[in-house]
Amino acid sequence: MKNDKLHKIKSTGFKTPDNYFESFDDELFERIKDEKSIGGIEDTGFNVPEGYFDKLDDKIIGRLEAKDQPVVKLNTRRTFFYVAGIAASLLLMLAIFINEGDDGISAEMVETYFEDSNLDSYELAELLVDADILEEDFTITEPEFDEDDLESYLLENSDIESILQQ
């Protein structure tokens, strides 16, 4: 039979007589009452040797006593603790050697971060407040300058026209 014709099969191939399941119980009980169908069978088919159950207990106990071997536990707590201790010490050594070269954040790293990030003074102030760096002891010092020095610097190093245009 080809595979393309399998989906066209409508029957299962098994047939039961009409009203088989409705009348099964009645026919079974009639056969049981009728001793002709069972009458020829006198033996159940199972035979037990004589004295089998009397000797069974002694046989089982004899086999159990013959095997005196020590019991060896495979999963002891002692071996578990040894393995756990070794694993923990290896992890600790690994963590120490990996973090040995790290000195933390240097001042140069912070400087380059602020130089590359293009933050203005307001954004920097927000970062400082969010990071809780500002404390009571922390004071920002402003450089002291003289107004005369500032005025002379601006006059010498800047163009007056560019200042007035702004």
Buried (B, 14 or more C-beta within 10 A) or exposed (E): EEEEEEEEEEEEEEEEEEEEEEEEEEEEEEEEEEEEEEEEEEEEEEEEEEEEEEEEEEEEEEEEEEEEEEEEEEEEEEEEEEEEEEEEEEEEEEEEEEEEEEEEEEEEEEEEEEEEEEBEEEEEEEEEEEEEEEEEEEEEEEEEEEEEEEEEEEEEEEEEEEEEEE
